[in-house]
Amino acid sequence: MSFLDIALRNAARGFKVLPVISTDGKGCYLKNWPELATTDRGQIEVWAAQYPEANCAVAVTDELMVLESDGLKKLEEMLGAAVPKTFTVQCREDRPHFYFWQTPKSKACGNNDLGGVFEFKQWHRYVIAEGSVRRAEPDAGLTYTVIDPSPIIPIPDWIVDKLPKKLKVAATPGEKVGHGGRHEYLTGVAGKLRNSGMGRDALEAALIPINDSMLTEPLPLSDLAHIAASVSRYPVPEPEPQLIISGTPTPKPVVKVEEKVVTDWRQHFHTKDEALNAPPITFLIKGFLQCEGVTAIAAPVRERKSLIALNVTHALLTGEKLFDHFEVVKKPDRVLYLCPEVSLGPFTDRVRKIGLLDYIGDRFFYRTMSAEGHLTLADAALQDALPGSVVILDTAIRFLEGDENSSAHIRIFADSIFALLRNGAEAVVLLHHSPKDMGDTMTLETAMRGSGDMGAFLASCWGTRLQDPTKPYESPSFLSNLKQRDFESQDLEVTCRPDCLMRIAGGKGLAVMAPRKNRANKDGLESKAMELLRAHPNMSVRDTVNAMKAAGIRRGRTWVMDKRYELMQVELSAVR
């Protein structure tokens, strides 16, 4: 297979590729390959013409790293467990390349290796790409092959913690660092300087004389700037715990770090460098469930919120497409499903039907009203489970202490949800009730019951409703993303099978919400209500509802908003 075919296939996976020298599969044709590695088809075609016999390599980046096993059995003995399923490539037996997404902990670790066991490649390194052929002995002629096509997952912190850290030995007087270890040496030096309180600019300036005096071949100044920028992005680590020898703590020196004094108002804002290095928007389920955000599923009572949440859980655990349509691009370490509204039996029946029993206690953990005690979102028992998890709250109101119509109480609730994300959760999914009378329009305001602040802190909100509530088992469900803040979505319609799995119906973007039936003027006061509405066009929704109540007319917030919208459309038509 040609370099072009291999490179394009790996670039399509989102991997940055480069041509490497054909004699032994290592050594790159490109002098500044870390900056030149790319997914761009045009550049790849140019390289294919220049280096037709090249092998293809994949560069590790700020997002992607590779744990390369030099002896799988030894590696897993050292870890004390099997390496979790992720995209994996192998050429020689027992020496797989495990691809992982970077985490703050892996980035702070740096490149690392233990001869005969592993190589930890996460900066300025590359691995030979799937499809390339090994050209060096032993085993020349073997092809690098995908042995596990699972989606790439973030490298678990427990793996990073288990890897023995390579000791950095300082050069002795008169001894300089050779070509092979220059970046690693300067990164280690920069890390220590950062820990002493240096910022990015100071780091870059401090590295210049060290680069000139301690390296046999000094790096370009652009490399020093990159090292300083990369290292300064990470927080200063917590002090190491005291060592205990024979029951007596061995004190470690205490370094007093002066509190940063703000001398310029600009220091309160993000810098251009921070903006340029801001992480992109990522997904667990592409186009449906965003990472590092709060997603709501809102619907009236008994209109499949929980079934949709279980389908989300099924997709995250199995890697199968949600609704047979939305691709799972990142599987979490676990799903934590908190459901204090349903007892163990009924919830487990749904879990069994949808095929998730085998995941319980491994990657799927749920808690119902049948569980003993009371678990709050701030409970210490929950915190250890948060890193790498998706948390589903069914329903949100059960975790809100206070009034859902109070802006102050909702802001406190939002803080408790954001704390889950700060403490390591990949995403939070809230199930929330819609008002009893949603009307024939679905908006963020009409779908999310209570204070408008409930919808304000969401990254997205999937409103859903049965197309025909009189047929709860046969009716399709209509879904619409009512808060398209970071990604565009189209309305869809899904059907539900007896096994609780839901499938998209028709085609994405073809769905239209069916109007509710039998919503006529039951109390005979529609005209009087509309009169009051026209007479007070600038009155707040809440005050309008109260005024109607005082006049003996019972109408809700949703009715008021719907009717005002209708009146506004009539007025606009008249103007046109």
ChimeraX attribute file (.defattr): number of C-alpha atoms within 10 A of each C-alpha:
attribute: neighborCount
match mode: 1-to-1
recipient: residues
	/A:1	9
	/A:2	14
	/A:3	25
	/A:4	22
	/A:5	16
	/A:6	18
	/A:7	31
	/A:8	20
	/A:9	17
	/A:10	19
	/A:11	19
	/A:12	12
	/A:13	9
	/A:14	13
	/A:15	22
	/A:16	23
	/A:17	29
	/A:18	30
	/A:19	29
	/A:20	24
	/A:21	18
	/A:22	20
	/A:23	13
	/A:24	14
	/A:25	21
	/A:26	20
	/A:27	13
	/A:28	18
	/A:29	16
	/A:30	15
	/A:31	9
	/A:32	9
	/A:33	18
	/A:34	18
	/A:35	11
	/A:36	14
	/A:37	22
	/A:38	20
	/A:39	20
	/A:40	14
	/A:41	14
	/A:42	10
	/A:43	13
	/A:44	22
	/A:45	17
	/A:46	12
	/A:47	19
	/A:48	21
	/A:49	11
	/A:50	12
	/A:51	17
	/A:52	15
	/A:53	16
	/A:54	24
	/A:55	30
	/A:56	32
	/A:57	30
	/A:58	26
	/A:59	27
	/A:60	25
	/A:61	22
	/A:62	16
	/A:63	15
	/A:64	24
	/A:65	29
	/A:66	27
	/A:67	22
	/A:68	23
	/A:69	24
	/A:70	21
	/A:71	16
	/A:72	20
	/A:73	14
	/A:74	15
	/A:75	21
	/A:76	15
	/A:77	10
	/A:78	15
	/A:79	17
	/A:80	11
	/A:81	10
	/A:82	12
	/A:83	15
	/A:84	12
	/A:85	16
	/A:86	22
	/A:87	18
	/A:88	22
	/A:89	24
	/A:90	22
	/A:91	24
	/A:92	16
	/A:93	9
	/A:94	13
	/A:95	19
	/A:96	24
	/A:97	29
	/A:98	23
	/A:99	23
	/A:100	24
	/A:101	20
	/A:102	21
	/A:103	18
	/A:104	12
	/A:105	15
	/A:106	22
	/A:107	20
	/A:108	18
	/A:109	17
	/A:110	16
	/A:111	20
	/A:112	18
	/A:113	18
	/A:114	15
	/A:115	10
	/A:116	13
	/A:117	17
	/A:118	21
	/A:119	18
	/A:120	22
	/A:121	23
	/A:122	26
	/A:123	20
	/A:124	15
	/A:125	17
	/A:126	25
	/A:127	20
	/A:128	24
	/A:129	27
	/A:130	23
	/A:131	24
	/A:132	24
	/A:133	23
	/A:134	22
	/A:135	18
	/A:136	14
	/A:137	8
	/A:138	9
	/A:139	12
	/A:140	14
	/A:141	13
	/A:142	16
	/A:143	18
	/A:144	19
	/A:145	17
	/A:146	17
	/A:147	15
	/A:148	14
	/A:149	11
	/A:150	16
	/A:151	17
	/A:152	18
	/A:153	23
	/A:154	21
	/A:155	25
	/A:156	20
	/A:157	14
	/A:158	10
	/A:159	17
	/A:160	18
	/A:161	13
	/A:162	11
	/A:163	18
	/A:164	12
	/A:165	14
	/A:166	12
	/A:167	7
	/A:168	10
	/A:169	7
	/A:170	11
	/A:171	12
	/A:172	9
	/A:173	7
	/A:174	7
	/A:175	12
	/A:176	15
	/A:177	20
	/A:178	13
	/A:179	12
	/A:180	8
	/A:181	11
	/A:182	18
	/A:183	20
	/A:184	17
	/A:185	20
	/A:186	22
	/A:187	21
	/A:188	16
	/A:189	18
	/A:190	24
	/A:191	21
	/A:192	14
	/A:193	18
	/A:194	22
	/A:195	17
	/A:196	13
	/A:197	16
	/A:198	17
	/A:199	16
	/A:200	20
	/A:201	12
	/A:202	14
	/A:203	23
	/A:204	22
	/A:205	14
	/A:206	17
	/A:207	21
	/A:208	16
	/A:209	11
	/A:210	13
	/A:211	21
	/A:212	12
	/A:213	15
	/A:214	20
	/A:215	20
	/A:216	14
	/A:217	14
	/A:218	19
	/A:219	16
	/A:220	10
	/A:221	14
	/A:222	10
	/A:223	14
	/A:224	23
	/A:225	17
	/A:226	14
	/A:227	22
	/A:228	26
	/A:229	19
	/A:230	18
	/A:231	23
	/A:232	23
	/A:233	16
	/A:234	15
	/A:235	11
	/A:236	14
	/A:237	9
	/A:238	7
	/A:239	10
	/A:240	7
	/A:241	10
	/A:242	11
	/A:243	12
	/A:244	10
	/A:245	8
	/A:246	7
	/A:247	7
	/A:248	9
	/A:249	11
	/A:250	12
	/A:251	10
	/A:252	11
	/A:253	7
	/A:254	7
	/A:255	9
	/A:256	7
	/A:257	9
	/A:258	7
	/A:259	7
	/A:260	7
	/A:261	7
	/A:262	9
	/A:263	8
	/A:264	7
	/A:265	7
	/A:266	9
	/A:267	10
	/A:268	9
	/A:269	8
	/A:270	9
	/A:271	11
	/A:272	9
	/A:273	10
	/A:274	12
	/A:275	9
	/A:276	8
	/A:277	13
	/A:278	9
	/A:279	10
	/A:280	6
	/A:281	11
	/A:282	15
	/A:283	20
	/A:284	23
	/A:285	21
	/A:286	18
	/A:287	18
	/A:288	20
	/A:289	25
	/A:290	22
	/A:291	20
	/A:292	21
	/A:293	21
	/A:294	23
	/A:295	25
	/A:296	28
	/A:297	27
	/A:298	29
	/A:299	27
	/A:300	21
	/A:301	13
	/A:302	13
	/A:303	20
	/A:304	20
	/A:305	26
	/A:306	21
	/A:307	18
	/A:308	22
	/A:309	20
	/A:310	22
	/A:311	21
	/A:312	24
	/A:313	24
	/A:314	22
	/A:315	22
	/A:316	27
	/A:317	20
	/A:318	14
	/A:319	19
	/A:320	16
	/A:321	19
	/A:322	23
	/A:323	20
	/A:324	14
	/A:325	14
	/A:326	16
	/A:327	19
	/A:328	23
	/A:329	19
	/A:330	23
	/A:331	26
	/A:332	21
	/A:333	23
	/A:334	25
	/A:335	30
	/A:336	21
	/A:337	20
	/A:338	22
	/A:339	22
	/A:340	20
	/A:341	13
	/A:342	15
	/A:343	14
	/A:344	16
	/A:345	11
	/A:346	11
	/A:347	17
	/A:348	16
	/A:349	11
	/A:350	17
	/A:351	23
	/A:352	14
	/A:353	13
	/A:354	20
	/A:355	14
	/A:356	18
	/A:357	14
	/A:358	11
	/A:359	16
	/A:360	13
	/A:361	10
	/A:362	10
	/A:363	16
	/A:364	21
	/A:365	15
	/A:366	19
	/A:367	17
	/A:368	19
	/A:369	14
	/A:370	13
	/A:371	12
	/A:372	8
	/A:373	6
	/A:374	8
	/A:375	15
	/A:376	12
	/A:377	17
	/A:378	12
	/A:379	10
	/A:380	10
	/A:381	11
	/A:382	13
	/A:383	15
	/A:384	10
	/A:385	19
	/A:386	22
	/A:387	19
	/A:388	22
	/A:389	22
	/A:390	28
	/A:391	26
	/A:392	26
	/A:393	22
	/A:394	23
	/A:395	21
	/A:396	20
	/A:397	18
	/A:398	14
	/A:399	17
	/A:400	17
	/A:401	11
	/A:402	13
	/A:403	13
	/A:404	19
	/A:405	14
	/A:406	14
	/A:407	15
	/A:408	14
	/A:409	17
	/A:410	24
	/A:411	16
	/A:412	13
	/A:413	21
	/A:414	18
	/A:415	11
	/A:416	17
	/A:417	24
	/A:418	17
	/A:419	15
	/A:420	23
	/A:421	22
	/A:422	13
	/A:423	14
	/A:424	17
	/A:425	27
	/A:426	27
	/A:427	26
	/A:428	26
	/A:429	26
	/A:430	21
	/A:431	24
	/A:432	27
	/A:433	21
	/A:434	23
	/A:435	20
	/A:436	14
	/A:437	16
	/A:438	23
	/A:439	18
	/A:440	16
	/A:441	15
	/A:442	21
	/A:443	15
	/A:444	21
	/A:445	21
	/A:446	26
	/A:447	29
	/A:448	27
	/A:449	24
	/A:450	21
	/A:451	18
	/A:452	17
	/A:453	19
	/A:454	24
	/A:455	21
	/A:456	15
	/A:457	17
	/A:458	18
	/A:459	20
	/A:460	25
	/A:461	29
	/A:462	24
	/A:463	27
	/A:464	27
	/A:465	27
	/A:466	26
	/A:467	21
	/A:468	18
	/A:469	16
	/A:470	10
	/A:471	10
	/A:472	14
	/A:473	15
	/A:474	14
	/A:475	17
	/A:476	21
	/A:477	26
	/A:478	23
	/A:479	25
	/A:480	25
	/A:481	25
	/A:482	23
	/A:483	21
	/A:484	14
	/A:485	11
	/A:486	11
	/A:487	14
	/A:488	10
	/A:489	16
	/A:490	13
	/A:491	19
	/A:492	21
	/A:493	26
	/A:494	23
	/A:495	19
	/A:496	20
	/A:497	12
	/A:498	9
	/A:499	12
	/A:500	18
	/A:501	22
	/A:502	23
	/A:503	18
	/A:504	20
	/A:505	18
	/A:506	12
	/A:507	12
	/A:508	14
	/A:509	12
	/A:510	11
	/A:511	19
	/A:512	13
	/A:513	20
	/A:514	13
	/A:515	12
	/A:516	15
	/A:517	10
	/A:518	7
	/A:519	10
	/A:520	8
	/A:521	9
	/A:522	8
	/A:523	8
	/A:524	10
	/A:525	14
	/A:526	13
	/A:527	10
	/A:528	12
	/A:529	22
	/A:530	14
	/A:531	11
	/A:532	14
	/A:533	21
	/A:534	12
	/A:535	10
	/A:536	11
	/A:537	13
	/A:538	9
	/A:539	12
	/A:540	11
	/A:541	18
	/A:542	11
	/A:543	12
	/A:544	21
	/A:545	22
	/A:546	17
	/A:547	18
	/A:548	17
	/A:549	13
	/A:550	10
	/A:551	12
	/A:552	11
	/A:553	17
	/A:554	15
	/A:555	18
	/A:556	19
	/A:557	19
	/A:558	23
	/A:559	18
	/A:560	20
	/A:561	16
	/A:562	17
	/A:563	16
	/A:564	17
	/A:565	13
	/A:566	12
	/A:567	16
	/A:568	13
	/A:569	12
	/A:570	11
	/A:571	11
	/A:572	10
	/A:573	9
	/A:574	8
	/A:575	7
	/A:576	5
